Amino acid sequence: MPAIGRFCFPRSAVLTAALVVFSAGNFLLAQTSPAGSFESLAAKAAAARDAGNPEEAVRNYRAALELRPMWDEGWWYLGTILYDADHFDEAIPALRRVVEMHPTAGPALAFLGLSEFETGDYGSAYAHLLSARQNGFAESPEVEKVALYHLALLSNLQRQFESTTETLAASFGPSHYTDQIRVAMGLALLRVPLLPAQVDPGRDALIHAAGEAAVLAANHQSEAAARSLEQILRDYPDTPYLHYQYALQLEAGGHFPEAEREFRLEAQVSPQSALPWIALAEMFLRRQNAELAVRSAQKAVDAGPRSPAAQRVLAKSLRAAKSVEAAVAAEQHARDLAQAGNEPDAAPSALYVLNRGAAVAMPASGGAPPRETPGNFEELARQAENERRAGRLDEAAATYRQALALRSTWPEGWRQLGTIAYMQGRYGDAVSALQQAVVVDTRQPDSWTLLGLSEFETKDYRNALVHLERGRALGFSGNAAAVRISRYHLALLLIRNREFDRALDVLIPEIAPGALADEIQFAMGTALLRIPALPGEVAAEQQELVRTAGQAAVFLSDSHYEKGLPILQKLVRDHPGTPFLHYAYGDALAATSLYDEAQVQLREETRVNPESPLAYVRLASIELTQHHSALALADAARAVELAPESYEARYLLGRSHLEEGDVAAAIRELETARRLAPNLPKVHFNLARAYAKADRPQEAAQERAEFERLNALLPGQQKSYGDRASKRDD
């Protein structure tokens, strides 16, 4: 499967799944068995396909099809092999022949639509993918998921934002929301009618945050979604449609006055949009306030005079107000507008599109860009490379710009231009060039990594985190020093984002003497003490404490408890009121099975830091390990009280109820934990136990199967201090 936006699905699994389906007999030879050269060519084509020789297979399939043009299986294999090789233009005619012979074959329609998507024929792609969904995918789930993902992208492109979200939630929720799914849902939530590849990377952090909120909303976690949107509004004020989405979640949670306020704020941010007024009218109708519904509906019509939806809600509101004649007129107007073609709600696509020409700014002495002549670009590219290798960076940058003025889709040129700017400390220029690089080539880890590092230097920390994560997912490349720098900066951003355990996991492999050793130790101290700050933001009076805590964390990460525990013991004696210090010490003691001493420290943490659920969670896990389920029940309940959206607290409370014999309560809490953390194997394992005790064998079997599936996906156990608690006590 080729890149989709800035991401990709595994291609071979998708193709293999489809081939199995069609080989099973969904496609039959349209004529009787061919003879002679056709039979020989067909056999050679199949042998080459099975041997993994696509070029020879394509050659033989084409030759066989010249002799037997109605051979549907041949067209199918030819089309899918060409698709698998990214030859989409050539795949389309072959797949069209299959669809002509089998108009209701879902997988063929899907591959045709996917090929058309990759060539930019979005109208045809949408029609064929929609038809594929209607006809089914012949028990080929991998093909179905890829097809529906692309269908959702195209629905979004056509401003069918609600349909996009519904398709993705139905196909991937609640436990398979991958990064690319979240991006698509973020675009739909923000009502951005663009494909992921068309979006300015400078907007990635906003879109990722919106995607997280969209997943919460899709999983019916209205309160959590509302909190998420509230934070996004603080980070990105006046962003179109955020107040609208926040209002929807507030309304779903029964907070009607607050929802009304947010709908009205959206109307101020997006005065050309009928959407907030339509939603307000619908809310008033549900609350049986016809008078306010009519007023809101009229404002919807004023904002969107050509909107059928605005006329429809006006008609509903007028009927509720007993104005039947006016309602009939509004209904007719809505039908007329719909027949004429719906004018879509204004969507702020211009806010999210990358300016593809802005980064090719010619130097003052450079004059006009050169005129394209045969070989001119290649000459400039060679010249720029030679200048860069010779260390003439200013000259190289000027030459790269000249070459890029001729060929703006040259990813290496953008990457090198950004690298030069980064080396020279011109981080804003580096960001501009590297944004172009990642849009042109989404699979180059160096470009994503250097973009994230440049954004870090410009203090664009939210985008820096997203892009360094992307670089890590693709595999940080370069020498050991470059990888170390990248991982260190990623860890700093995770700490700032309060993802302390993940930060420790990132830092631990880089513990070694040499460059950044002191900085890494200091960062581990901030993570251990759960201080959400960059090194320069740590107060002067805390720095020695943090540095010493980092030394302890370094020892503990390598299981040198005999060195790390005394350091923590001295720290808690010298700094008894420091939040999370007793927790860190107690957690480390528990890791060596010193449970009594650990519980003393964790109880002290609850006194020092009473609003944090962490100590209660750790206490409950220890008590379950010691088979003290009644004590665990009390501590887990307190953890849930402090953090109702904590999957770990809910899981421990469910386990405690299960051990205490309250199966109904156990199921309730474990089902909540499953909703909050659908990919956690231990939740499914214990939920299966609970269902079995409740004499619900079918559900127990389903949970056991899901446990086995997820457990098989887990990587090997890591020796990571930061994540150790989640890998024990299952």
C-alpha positions in Angstrom: 0.0 0.0 0.0 1.5 3.3 -1.0 1.7 6.3 1.3 -1.7 7.8 2.3 -1.3 11.3 3.4 1.8 11.1 5.5 1.2 7.5 6.6 0.8 4.1 5.1 -1.0 0.8 5.7 0.9 -2.5 5.2 0.6 -3.3 1.5 1.4 -7.0 1.4 -1.2 -8.0 4.0 -3.9 -6.2 2.1 -3.0 -7.7 -1.2 -2.6 -11.2 0.2 -6.0 -11.0 1.8 -7.7 -10.0 -1.4 -5.9 -12.6 -3.5 -6.9 -15.4 -1.1 -10.5 -14.3 -1.5 -10.4 -14.3 -5.3 -8.5 -17.5 -5.5 -11.2 -19.1 -3.5 -13.5 -19.0 -6.5 -15.2 -15.6 -6.5 -13.8 -15.1 -10.0 -14.2 -17.9 -12.5 -12.9 -18.2 -16.0 -15.4 -16.6 -18.3 -14.8 -19.2 -21.0 -13.9 -22.9 -21.1 -10.3 -23.8 -20.3 -8.0 -22.2 -22.9 -5.5 -24.3 -24.8 -2.1 -24.0 -26.3 -0.1 -20.8 -25.9 -2.7 -19.2 -23.6 -2.5 -22.1 -21.2 1.3 -21.9 -21.2 1.3 -18.1 -20.6 -1.2 -18.4 -17.8 0.8 -21.0 -16.1 4.0 -19.0 -16.5 2.3 -15.9 -15.1 1.0 -17.8 -12.1 4.4 -19.3 -11.4 6.1 -15.9 -11.7 3.5 -14.4 -9.3 4.0 -17.1 -6.8 7.8 -16.8 -7.1 7.6 -13.0 -6.3 8.7 -12.0 -9.8 6.1 -9.3 -10.6 7.7 -8.0 -13.9 7.7 -11.5 -15.4 4.2 -12.1 -14.1 2.9 -8.8 -15.6 4.5 -9.6 -19.0 2.9 -13.1 -19.1 -0.5 -11.9 -17.9 -0.6 -9.2 -20.6 0.4 -11.7 -23.3 -2.2 -14.2 -22.1 -4.9 -11.5 -22.0 -4.2 -10.6 -25.6 -5.2 -14.1 -26.5 -8.1 -14.3 -24.1 -9.4 -10.8 -23.3 -12.4 -12.1 -21.3 -10.1 -13.9 -18.8 -11.3 -12.1 -15.6 -8.9 -13.8 -13.3 -6.0 -12.6 -15.5 -7.2 -9.0 -15.4 -7.6 -9.3 -11.6 -4.1 -10.5 -11.0 -2.6 -8.0 -13.5 -4.4 -5.1 -11.8 -3.5 -6.1 -8.3 0.2 -6.8 -9.1 0.5 -3.4 -10.8 -1.2 -1.8 -7.8 1.2 -3.5 -5.5 4.1 -2.2 -7.5 2.7 1.4 -7.3 1.9 1.5 -11.1 -1.5 2.9 -10.5 -2.1 4.3 -13.9 -1.5 0.9 -15.4 -3.5 -0.9 -12.8 -6.7 1.1 -13.4 -7.5 -0.2 -16.9 -7.0 -3.8 -15.8 -9.2 -3.4 -12.7 -11.9 -1.6 -14.7 -12.1 -4.7 -16.9 -12.7 -6.8 -13.8 -15.4 -4.4 -12.6 -17.1 -4.4 -16.1 -17.4 -8.2 -15.9 -18.3 -8.3 -12.2 -20.0 -4.9 -11.3 -20.7 -6.1 -7.7 -17.3 -7.5 -6.8 -16.4 -5.4 -3.7 -12.6 -6.1 -3.6 -12.2 -5.3 -7.3 -14.1 -2.0 -6.8 -12.0 -1.3 -3.7 -8.7 -1.8 -5.6 -9.9 0.3 -8.5 -10.9 3.1 -6.1 -7.6 2.9 -4.3 -5.7 3.1 -7.6 -7.8 6.1 -8.7 -7.1 7.8 -5.3 -3.4 7.5 -5.8 -3.6 9.1 -9.3 -5.7 12.0 -7.9 -8.9 11.0 -9.6 -10.8 11.6 -6.4 -14.3 11.7 -7.9 -14.0 8.3 -9.4 -12.2 6.9 -6.4 -15.1 8.0 -4.1 -17.7 6.5 -6.4 -15.9 3.1 -6.6 -15.0 2.9 -2.9 -18.6 3.8 -1.9 -19.8 1.0 -4.3 -17.3 -1.4 -2.7 -18.7 -0.7 0.7 -22.2 -1.2 -0.5 -21.4 -4.6 -2.1 -19.1 -5.9 0.7 -15.5 -7.0 0.7 -16.0 -10.8 0.4 -14.5 -11.6 3.9 -11.4 -9.6 3.2 -11.1 -7.4 6.4 -7.7 -5.9 5.5 -9.0 -4.7 2.1 -12.1 -3.4 3.8 -10.2 -1.3 6.4 -7.9 0.3 3.8 -10.8 1.0 1.5 -12.9 2.5 4.2 -10.1 4.6 5.5 -9.7 6.1 2.0 -13.4 6.5 1.6 -13.4 8.5 4.9 -10.6 10.7 3.5 -12.6 11.4 0.4 -15.8 12.0 2.4 -13.8 14.6 4.3 -12.5 16.1 1.0 -16.2 16.5 0.0 -17.0 18.3 3.3 -19.0 15.3 4.5 -17.4 15.6 7.9 -19.9 13.7 10.0 -19.8 10.9 7.5 -16.0 10.8 7.8 -16.2 10.4 11.6 -19.0 7.8 11.4 -17.1 5.7 8.9 -13.8 5.7 10.9 -15.5 5.1 14.2 -17.5 2.2 12.8 -14.5 0.7 11.1 -11.7 1.2 13.6 -13.2 2.0 17.0 -12.9 1.7 19.8 -9.5 0.0 19.9 -7.8 0.4 16.5 -7.4 4.2 16.2 -3.9 4.4 14.7 -2.1 7.6 14.2 -3.4 8.1 10.7 -6.9 7.4 11.8 -6.6 10.1 14.5 -5.3 12.6 11.9 -8.3 11.9 9.7 -10.7 12.3 12.6 -8.9 15.5 13.6 -9.4 17.0 10.1 -13.1 16.0 10.3 -13.5 17.5 13.7 -11.9 20.8 12.6 -14.0 20.6 9.3 -10.9 20.9 7.1 -11.7 19.7 3.6 -8.2 18.5 2.8 -6.3 15.3 2.6 -3.6 14.7 5.2 -0.8 15.2 2.5 -2.2 18.6 1.7 -1.9 20.0 5.2 0.7 22.4 6.4 3.0 20.5 8.9 2.9 23.6 11.1 -0.7 22.6 11.8 0.1 19.0 12.8 0.0 19.5 16.5 -3.4 21.1 16.3 -4.8 18.3 14.1 -3.3 15.6 16.4 -4.9 17.2 19.4 -8.2 17.5 17.6 -7.9 13.8 16.6 -7.4 12.8 20.3 -10.6 14.7 21.2 -12.4 13.2 18.3 -11.5 9.7 19.5 -12.8 10.4 23.0 -16.1 11.8 21.5 -16.4 8.7 19.2 -16.0 6.5 22.2 -18.8 8.4 24.0 -16.4 9.9 26.6 -18.2 13.2 26.5 -16.6 14.7 29.7 -13.1 13.7 28.7 -13.7 15.0 25.1 -15.0 18.3 26.6 -11.9 18.7 28.8 -9.6 17.9 25.8 -11.4 20.5 23.6 -11.2 23.1 26.4 -7.4 22.6 26.5 -7.2 22.9 22.7 -9.1 26.1 22.8 -6.6 27.5 25.4 -3.7 26.4 23.1 -5.3 27.5 19.8 -7.9 30.3 20.6 -10.2 31.5 17.8 -9.7 28.3 15.7 -12.8 27.8 13.6 -15.2 25.0 14.8 -13.5 24.3 18.1 -16.2 26.2 20.1 -18.8 24.3 18.1 -17.3 20.9 18.9 -16.8 21.8 22.5 -20.5 22.8 22.7 -21.6 19.5 21.3 -19.7 17.6 24.0 -21.0 20.0 26.7 -24.6 19.4 25.5 -24.0 15.6 25.4 -22.9 15.9 29.1 -26.1 17.8 30.0 -24.3 21.2 30.4 -26.8 23.2 28.5 -26.1 26.8 29.5 -22.3 26.2 28.9 -23.1 24.6 25.5 -25.3 27.6 24.5 -22.4 29.9 25.4 -20.0 28.0 23.2 -22.3 27.8 20.2 -22.7 31.6 20.4 -18.9 32.0 20.7 -18.5 29.8 17.6 -21.0 32.1 15.7 -18.6 35.0 16.5 -15.5 33.1 15.3 -17.3 31.8 12.2 -19.9 34.4 11.3 -20.4 33.0 7.8 -21.3 29.6 9.2 -24.9 28.5 9.8 -23.7 25.5 11.8 -23.6 26.9 15.3 -27.1 28.4 14.9 -28.5 25.1 13.5 -27.1 23.3 16.5 -28.5 25.9 18.9 -31.9 25.6 17.3 -31.8 21.8 17.5 -30.8 22.0 21.2 -33.7 24.3 21.9 -36.1 22.0 20.1 -34.9 19.1 22.2 -35.5 21.2 25.3 -39.0 22.1 23.9 -38.3 25.9 23.7 -39.8 26.6 20.3 -39.4 30.4 20.6 -35.6 30.3 21.1 -35.4 27.6 18.4 -37.1 29.8 15.9 -34.8 32.7 16.7 -31.7 30.5 16.3 -33.0 28.9 13.1 -33.6 32.4 11.6 -30.0 33.3 12.4 -28.9 30.1 10.7 -30.8 31.2 7.6 -29.2 34.6 7.8 -25.7 33.2 8.1 -26.3 30.5 5.4 -29.1 31.7 3.0 -28.4 28.9 0.6 -28.1 26.1 3.2 -30.9 23.5 3.0 -30.0 22.4 6.6 -30.7 25.9 7.8 -34.1 25.9 6.1 -35.0 22.5 7.4 -34.3 23.4 11.0 -36.3 26.6 10.5 -39.2 24.5 9.3 -38.9 22.2 12.3 -38.8 25.2 14.7 -41.8 26.9 13.0 -43.8 23.7 13.3 -42.9 23.4 17.0 -44.1 27.0 17.3 -47.4 26.1 15.5 -46.5 28.3 12.5 -47.6 25.7 10.0 -47.9 27.8 6.9 -44.4 29.3 7.4 -43.0 25.9 8.1 -44.4 24.5 4.9 -42.7 27.4 3.0 -39.4 26.7 4.7 -39.6 23.0 3.8 -40.2 23.8 0.2 -37.3 26.2 0.2 -35.1 23.5 1.7 -36.1 21.1 -1.1 -35.4 23.7 -3.8 -32.0 24.5 -2.4 -31.1 20.8 -2.1 -32.1 20.2 -5.7 -30.1 23.1 -6.9 -27.0 21.8 -5.1 -26.1 22.3 -1.5 -23.8 25.2 -0.8 -21.4 23.7 1.8 -20.8 25.2 5.2 -17.8 27.5 5.0 -14.7 25.5 5.9 -11.3 27.2 6.7 -9.1 25.1 4.3 -6.9 28.1 3.6 -5.7 28.1 7.2 -4.3 24.6 6.8 -2.7 24.7 3.4 1.1 24.8 3.1 2.4 27.7 0.9 4.5 25.7 -1.5 6.4 28.8 -2.9 7.3 30.7 0.3 10.4 28.8 1.2 12.1 29.4 -2.2 13.2 32.9 -1.4 16.0 34.0 -3.8 18.8 35.8 -2.0 19.0 39.5 -2.6 21.8 39.2 -5.1 20.3 36.3 -6.8 17.9 38.0 -9.2 15.2 36.1 -10.9 15.0 32.3 -10.8 16.8 30.6 -13.7 14.8 29.5 -16.7 14.3 25.7 -17.0 16.4 24.2 -19.8 17.4 20.6 -20.6 19.9 19.5 -17.9 19.7 22.8 -16.1 18.2 21.4 -12.9 20.7 18.5 -12.9 23.6 20.9 -13.2 22.4 23.0 -10.4 21.8 20.0 -8.2 25.4 18.8 -8.8 26.8 22.2 -8.2 24.9 22.6 -4.9 26.1 19.2 -3.7 29.7 20.0 -4.5 29.5 23.3 -2.7 27.9 21.7 0.3 30.7 19.0 0.4 33.3 21.7 0.1 31.8 23.5 3.1 30.7 26.6 1.1 27.3 26.5 2.8 26.1 30.0 1.8 26.8 29.3 -1.9 25.3 25.8 -1.6 22.1 27.2 -0.1 21.8 29.8 -2.9 22.2 27.1 -5.5 19.7 24.7 -3.8 17.2 27.6 -4.0 17.8 28.0 -7.7 17.4 24.3 -8.3 14.2 24.2 -6.2 12.8 27.1 -8.1 12.9 24.8 -11.1 11.8 21.7 -9.4 9.9 22.3 -6.2 9.2 18.6 -5.6 12.9 17.7 -5.0 12.9 16.4 -1.4 16.7 16.1 -1.1 17.1 19.8 -2.1 14.6 20.8 0.6 16.2 18.6 3.2 19.7 19.9 2.5 18.5 23.5 2.4 16.9 22.9 5.8 20.0 21.2 7.2 22.2 24.1 6.2 19.9 26.6 7.8 19.8 24.4 11.0 23.6 24.2 11.1 23.9 28.0 10.8 21.4 28.6 13.6 18.7 30.0 11.3 16.0 27.8 12.7 13.0 29.6 11.3 14.4 29.1 7.8 15.2 25.5 8.6 11.5 24.9 9.6 10.3 26.5 6.3 12.5 24.3 4.2 11.9 21.1 6.1 8.2 21.5 6.1 8.4 21.4 2.3 10.7 18.3 2.6 8.2 16.2 4.7 5.3 17.1 2.4 7.2 16.0 -0.7 8.6 12.9 0.9 6.8 11.5 3.9 9.1 8.6 4.6 12.4 10.3 5.3 13.1 10.1 9.0 15.9 12.7 8.8 13.6 15.4 7.5 11.0 14.8 10.3 13.7 14.6 13.0 15.4 17.8 11.9 12.1 19.6 11.5 11.3 18.7 15.1 14.7 19.8 16.3 14.3 23.1 14.5 10.8 23.6 15.9 12.2 22.9 19.4 14.7 25.8 18.9 11.9 28.1 17.8 9.9 27.1 20.9 7.2 25.5 18.8 7.1 22.6 21.3 3.8 21.1 20.3 4.7 20.5 16.7 8.3 19.6 17.7 6.9 16.7 19.8 4.6 15.5 17.0 7.4 15.6 14.4 10.1 14.0 16.6 7.7 11.2 17.4 7.2 10.8 13.7 11.0 10.6 13.2 11.3 8.0 15.9 8.5 5.9 14.4 10.3 5.9 11.1 13.6 5.1 12.9 16.0 7.8 14.0 18.9 7.6 11.5 22.4 9.1 11.4 25.3 8.4 13.7 25.0 7.6 17.4 25.5 11.2 18.4 22.7 12.4 16.2 20.3 9.7 17.5 21.2 10.7 21.0 20.5 14.3 20.4 17.1 13.4 18.9 16.1 11.1 21.7 17.1 13.6 24.3 15.0 16.4 22.8 12.1 14.0 22.4 12.3 13.1 26.0 12.4 16.7 27.1 9.2 17.3 25.1 7.5 14.3 26.7 8.4 15.5 30.1 7.0 18.9 29.3 3.9 17.1 28.1 3.6 15.2 31.4 4.4 11.8 29.8 7.1 11.0 32.4 7.3 7.3 32.1 7.6 7.4 28.3 10.3 10.0 28.7 12.3 7.6 30.9 11.9 4.9 28.3 13.3 7.2 25.6 16.2 8.3 27.8 17.3 5.0 29.3 19.0 3.6 26.1 21.1 6.8 25.9 22.6 6.5 29.4 26.4 6.5 28.8 29.4 8.6 29.3 30.2 11.4 26.8 28.2 14.2 25.3 24.9 15.0 26.9 25.5 12.6 29.8 24.9 15.3 32.4 21.9 16.6 30.5 20.3 13.1 30.2 20.8 12.6 34.0 19.1 15.9 34.7 16.2 15.1 32.4 15.8 11.7 34.2 15.6 13.6 37.4 12.8 15.9 36.2 10.9 12.8 34.9 11.4 10.9 38.2 10.1 13.9 40.2 7.4 14.5 37.6 8.3 18.1 37.0 6.7 19.2 33.6 9.4 21.6 32.7 12.4 22.0 30.3 15.8 22.1 32.0 16.0 25.9 31.8 12.6 26.2 33.5 13.6 24.3 36.6 13.9 26.7 39.6 17.5 27.3 40.7 16.7 26.0 44.2 15.5 22.7 42.8 18.3 22.0 40.4 20.6 20.1 42.8 17.6 18.0 44.0 16.7 17.2 40.4 20.3 16.3 39.5 20.6 13.9 42.5 17.2 12.4 41.6 18.5 11.8 38.1 21.5 10.0 39.5 19.2 7.7 41.4 17.1 7.2 38.3 20.2 6.2 36.3 21.2 3.6 38.8 17.6 2.2 39.1 17.2 2.0 35.3 20.1 -0.5 35.3 18.7 -2.4 38.4 21.5 -1.1 40.6 19.1 -0.7 43.5 21.9 -1.0 46.0 23.1 2.3 44.7 19.9 4.0 43.8 17.8 3.3 46.9 20.3 5.0 49.4 20.2 8.1 47.3 16.4 8.2 47.4 16.4 7.5 51.1 18.6 10.5 51.7 16.5 12.7 49.4 13.3 11.9 51.2 15.0 12.6 54.5 16.4 16.0 53.3 13.3 17.0 51.2 10.3 15.3 52.9 7.7 17.7 51.4 8.7 17.3 47.8 5.8 16.0 45.7 6.4 12.6 44.0 9.7 11.9 45.9 8.1 9.5 48.4 6.2 7.9 45.4 9.5 7.4 43.5 11.2 5.9 46.5 8.2 3.7 47.4 7.9 2.5 43.8 11.5 1.6 43.7 11.2 -0.3 47.0 8.2 -2.2 45.6 10.3 -3.1 42.6 12.6 -5.1 45.0 9.6 -6.6 46.8 10.2 -4.5 49.9 6.5 -4.0 50.2 6.2 -3.0 53.8 8.8 -0.2 53.4 7.2 0.7 50.0 3.8 1.1 51.6 5.2 3.5 54.3 6.6 5.8 51.6 3.5 5.6 49.4 1.3 6.5 52.4 3.5 9.4 53.1 3.1 10.5 49.5 -0.7 10.5 49.9 -0.2 13.0 52.8 2.3 15.2 50.9 0.4 15.0 47.6 -3.2 14.2 48.5 -4.7 15.1 45.1 -2.5 12.7 43.1 -3.9 9.2 42.3 -0.5 7.6 41.7 0.4 6.5 45.2 -3.1 5.0 45.6 -2.8 3.1 42.4 0.6 1.7 43.4 -0.7 0.8 46.9 -3.6 -1.1 45.3 -1.3 -3.0 43.0 0.9 -4.0 45.9 -2.0 -5.0 48.0 -3.4 -7.2 45.2 0.0 -8.8 44.9 -0.1 -9.6 48.6 -3.8 -10.8 48.3 -5.1 -8.1 50.5 -8.1 -7.3 48.3 -10.1 -5.4 50.9 -7.2 -2.9 51.4 -6.8 -2.7 47.6 -10.4 -2.0 47.2 -10.2 1.1 49.4 -7.1 2.5 47.7 -8.3 1.8 44.2 -11.6 3.4 45.0 -9.8 6.5 46.2 -7.7 6.5 43.0 -10.8 6.4 40.9 -12.3 9.2 42.9 -9.2 11.3 42.1 -8.9 10.2 38.5 -12.1 8.8 37.1 -10.6 8.6 33.6 -7.6 6.6 34.7 -7.7 3.1 33.1 -5.2 1.8 35.7 -7.3 2.9 38.6 -10.5 1.4 37.1 -8.6 -1.8 36.3 -7.4 -2.2 39.8 -10.8 -1.4 41.3 -12.3 -4.0 39.0 -9.7 -6.6 40.1 -10.3 -5.7 43.7 -14.1 -6.2 43.4 -13.4 -9.5 41.5 -11.2 -10.8 44.3 -13.8 -9.7 46.9 -16.5 -11.6 45.1 -18.5 -8.6 43.8 -18.7 -9.8 40.2 -21.2 -7.2 39.0 -19.1 -4.3 40.3 -16.0 -5.9 38.9 -17.5 -6.2 35.4 -18.7 -2.5 35.6 -15.2 -1.3 36.4 -13.3 -3.6 34.1 -15.7 -2.6 31.2 -14.9 1.0 32.0 -11.1 0.2 32.0 -11.6 -1.6 28.6 -13.3 1.5 27.2 -10.4 3.7 28.4 -7.6 1.4 27.4 -9.0 -1.0 24.7 -5.6 -2.4 23.8 -4.4 -3.4 27.3 -4.3 -7.3 27.4 -4.6 -7.6 31.2 -7.9 -5.8 31.2 -9.4 -8.3 28.7 -7.9 -11.2 30.7 -9.5 -10.2 33.9 -12.8 -9.2 32.2 -12.9 -12.7 30.8 -12.5 -14.1 34.4 -15.3 -11.8 35.5 -17.7 -12.8 32.7 -16.9 -16.5 33.4 -17.9 -16.0 37.1 -21.1 -14.3 36.0 -21.9 -17.3 33.8 -21.6 -15.3 30.6 -19.5 -17.8 28.6 -19.8 -16.2 25.1 -18.5 -12.8 26.4 -15.8 -14.5 28.4 -14.6 -16.3 25.2 -14.6 -13.1 23.3 -12.5 -11.4 25.9 -10.0 -14.4 26.1 -9.6 -14.2 22.4 -9.0 -10.5 22.5 -6.5 -11.0 25.3 -4.6 -13.6 23.2 -4.6 -11.4 20.2 -3.3 -8.3 22.0 -0.8 -10.3 24.1 0.7 -11.7 20.9 1.3 -8.2 19.6 3.3 -7.1 22.7 7.0 -6.6 22.2 9.5 -8.4 24.5 9.7 -7.2 28.0 11.9 -4.2 28.3 14.1 -3.5 31.3 12.8 -0.1 31.7 12.5 1.6 35.1 10.0 4.1 33.9 7.5 1.6 32.7 8.1 -1.2 35.1 4.9 -0.8 37.1 2.7 -1.4 34.1 4.6 -4.6 33.3 4.1 -6.2 36.6 1.1 -7.1 38.9 -1.0 -8.3 36.0 
